[in-house]
Amino acid sequence: MLNILLTGGGGFIGRNILESFLVQKYNIIAPTHRELELLDEDLVRDFFIQQKIDVVIHAAARPGHRNAKEPEKVFYENTRIFFNIVRNSEYFQKMLVIGSGALYDMRHYYPKMKEEYFDTHVPVDEHGLCKYVCGKYIQRVDKIIDLRIFGIFGKYEDYAIRFISNMICKALFDLPLTIKQNRKFDYIYVNDLMPILDYFIQNTATYKEYNITPDQSIELYTLAEKVRMILGKDLSIITAEDGIGLEYSGDNSRLKHEINELRFTPIDKAIADLFEWYRENKWAINHELFLIDK
């Protein structure tokens, strides 16, 4: 079995990886923050010297969203962690980076951006700038693949702000479904990320970067309607701002050409599956987080 270092094993994507079929195929090593401080270059170097790592899945990141603590540290810490790992590339065969569409620069999004659009603009926000800097480095080295995720949803995400989980949880407590502004997004179900990771673990990638997006974009208002329909509740859908915002979507033709058999879970089924998980875990949901929209 290949030895895989998973960073960010305690986060949203990391926890889903550790509950996926990948743990049956690979020996996944997911050290906690206490076991491996990724900000410490010496500890990271010692880890790679002592452990035999074949592949790195880099999912660790200090979040930069509106619910994040100490957002001013996003660029410094995330960039430092990235380079603390990649400077040890002699000790592993391949690194898969859980990247983001933020590196295209949120000020200048246009529908279905292709990978080649990267570096048309330099992001001004810390999260986007970090992804941009790391993306520029990835283009110039071997062994690293940038998997640029736009929207992703599933269990363990921050339901206080993450849209689909937020809608489901509000519906569970019979609260209005509130939207700041309608816009189109590309959302993949977190379960659909696993076969993509499996492919790139097993195969040599043609390119260094891929947009990890579904075949079709969807409006936030439509998602709210689907949640209401699936839960069978006649709840109000409230949009705070008129009009429709910039579309956040990426062209996935490069990914689909690379993985010919790639299929995505239909959005209705994914929402229904996630609803069942939240229904079973309703006791753990803090409904007070939904009384004020962030």
Buried (B, 14 or more C-beta within 10 A) or exposed (E): EBBBBBBBBBBBBBBBBBBBEBBEBBEBBBBEEEEBBBBBBEEBBEBBEEBEBBBBBBBBBBBBEEEBEEBEBBBEBBBBBBBBBBEBBEBBEBBBBBBBBBBBBBEEBEEBBEBEBBEEBEBEBBBBBBBBBBBEBBEEEEBBBBBBBBBBBBBBBBBBBBBBBBBBBBBBEEBBBBBEBBBBBBBBBBBBBBBBBBBBBEEEBEEBBBBBBBEEBBBBBEBBBBBBEBBEEEBEBEBEEEEBBBBBBBBBBBBBEBBEEBEBBEBEEBBBBBBEBBEEEEEEBEEEBBEEBE
